[in-house]
Amino acid sequence: MFSLFDLRENYRFYIWVIIGAVVVSIAFFWLRDILAGEEGRVRKFILRGKHACESKDIFACANMISQSYHDKYGNDRSTLIYAAKEFFNYYSKVFINIERIDIKLDGTKTLADIKIVALMIGQTQQNSMEKILEGEKGRGRIKLIKEENKWKLAELEFYEQITIMGQNII
């Protein structure tokens, strides 16, 4: 027969196992972030940007852009945020698959030059699919700058012609 005392002992054991697993998980993720270094933080920044674009979170995207942003296309921070807003309105869904990331940090680890190859597909409001970036044709360069101990987007450049919202952009 089972007694109430045996059940309490079993529950106590399982509760301590669960608490131990939670503590080990928290310690693992905390140490992973500390030991990853700047290259790991840059990768994490890029994955956060990917998630923000896929979830169409304009506020998260805006917070990732440096106040000093500029690119060779003549965009500054405000025009890039406006373009992102229009992009999110045009596409109902966005899928991004990052195929390769090459990260180069400067000596002071405050600037990062990243070459990225990605596949990006957008589903328009009319439910048609458009390839925005396509593998090796989807190569680009991202420059990040560290501001207030956080990585921010400083410049964006595409090596190939891309099509966004039905228009070719160089």
C-alpha positions in Angstrom: 0.0 0.0 0.0 1.0 3.5 -0.6 1.3 5.9 2.3 1.0 9.6 2.2 4.6 9.9 3.6 6.0 8.0 0.5 4.2 10.2 -1.9 5.5 13.4 -0.2 9.1 12.0 -0.4 8.7 11.2 -4.1 7.3 14.6 -4.9 10.1 16.3 -2.9 12.7 14.4 -4.9 11.1 15.4 -8.2 10.8 19.0 -7.2 14.5 19.1 -6.3 15.3 17.6 -9.7 13.3 20.2 -11.5 14.8 23.0 -9.5 18.3 21.7 -10.2 17.6 21.5 -13.9 16.4 25.1 -14.0 19.4 26.3 -12.1 21.8 24.4 -14.4 20.0 25.8 -17.5 20.2 29.4 -16.3 23.9 29.0 -15.5 24.5 27.4 -18.9 22.9 30.3 -20.8 24.5 32.9 -18.6 28.0 31.4 -19.1 27.4 31.0 -22.8 26.7 34.7 -23.2 29.7 35.7 -21.1 32.1 33.3 -22.9 30.8 33.9 -26.4 32.8 37.1 -26.9 32.1 39.9 -29.3 31.7 37.6 -32.3 29.0 35.7 -30.5 27.2 38.9 -29.6 27.3 40.0 -33.2 25.8 36.7 -34.3 23.1 37.2 -31.6 22.4 40.7 -32.9 22.0 39.4 -36.5 19.6 36.7 -35.3 17.6 39.2 -33.3 17.3 41.3 -36.5 16.2 38.3 -38.5 13.5 37.6 -35.9 12.4 41.2 -35.8 12.0 41.3 -39.6 10.1 38.0 -39.7 7.8 39.1 -37.0 7.5 42.6 -38.6 8.4 44.4 -35.4 9.2 47.9 -36.6 10.1 49.1 -33.0 12.7 46.3 -32.6 14.1 47.1 -36.0 14.3 50.9 -35.3 16.1 50.2 -32.0 18.7 48.2 -33.8 19.7 51.1 -36.2 22.4 53.6 -35.2 21.7 57.3 -35.0 24.6 57.8 -37.4 23.3 55.3 -40.0 24.1 56.1 -43.7 24.5 54.0 -46.8 25.7 54.4 -50.4 22.0 54.6 -51.5 21.6 57.9 -49.7 19.5 56.5 -46.9 19.8 57.7 -43.3 18.2 56.3 -40.2 14.8 57.9 -40.7 14.5 56.9 -44.4 15.5 53.3 -43.5 12.9 53.1 -40.8 10.3 54.4 -43.2 11.4 51.9 -45.9 11.1 49.1 -43.3 7.6 50.2 -42.4 6.6 50.2 -46.1 8.2 46.8 -46.5 6.3 45.4 -43.6 3.0 46.8 -45.0 3.6 45.4 -48.4 4.5 41.8 -47.3 2.1 39.9 -45.1 4.8 37.3 -44.3 8.6 37.3 -44.5 10.9 34.3 -44.3 14.6 34.7 -43.9 17.2 31.9 -44.1 20.7 32.9 -43.3 23.1 30.6 -45.2 26.5 32.1 -44.2 27.9 34.8 -41.9 31.5 36.0 -42.1 32.3 38.4 -39.2 35.4 40.6 -39.0 36.0 42.7 -36.0 38.4 45.7 -35.8 41.2 45.8 -33.2 39.1 47.7 -30.7 36.0 45.5 -31.2 33.8 48.4 -31.7 33.3 48.0 -35.4 32.1 44.8 -37.2 32.2 44.2 -40.9 29.9 41.3 -41.8 29.4 39.5 -45.1 26.2 37.6 -45.2 24.5 35.3 -47.7 20.8 34.8 -47.2 17.5 33.7 -48.8 14.6 36.0 -48.2 11.1 35.3 -49.4 8.1 37.6 -49.0 4.4 36.8 -49.3 2.5 39.9 -50.5 -0.9 40.9 -49.3 -2.3 39.4 -52.6 -0.7 36.0 -51.5 1.9 35.9 -54.2 5.5 34.9 -53.3 8.5 37.0 -54.2 12.2 36.1 -53.8 13.8 39.2 -52.3 17.3 37.7 -51.7 18.4 34.5 -53.3 21.4 32.5 -52.0 24.6 33.7 -53.6 22.6 36.4 -55.4 21.5 37.5 -51.9 25.0 38.5 -50.8 25.3 41.6 -48.8 27.5 43.5 -46.3 26.5 44.9 -43.0 28.6 47.2 -40.9 27.8 47.4 -37.2 29.1 49.9 -34.6 29.1 49.5 -30.9 27.2 52.4 -29.2 26.6 52.4 -25.4 27.8 48.8 -25.2 25.3 47.6 -27.7 25.7 46.7 -31.4 23.8 48.9 -33.9 23.4 48.9 -37.6 25.7 51.5 -39.2 25.5 50.6 -42.9 23.8 48.1 -45.2 25.0 47.2 -48.8 23.9 44.6 -51.3 26.3 43.2 -53.9 23.7 42.2 -56.4 20.5 43.8 -57.7 17.5 42.9 -55.5 13.8 43.1 -56.0 11.8 44.6 -53.2 8.1 45.4 -53.4 8.2 44.7 -57.2 11.0 47.2 -57.9 14.6 46.5 -58.7 17.0 48.1 -56.3 20.8 48.2 -56.8 
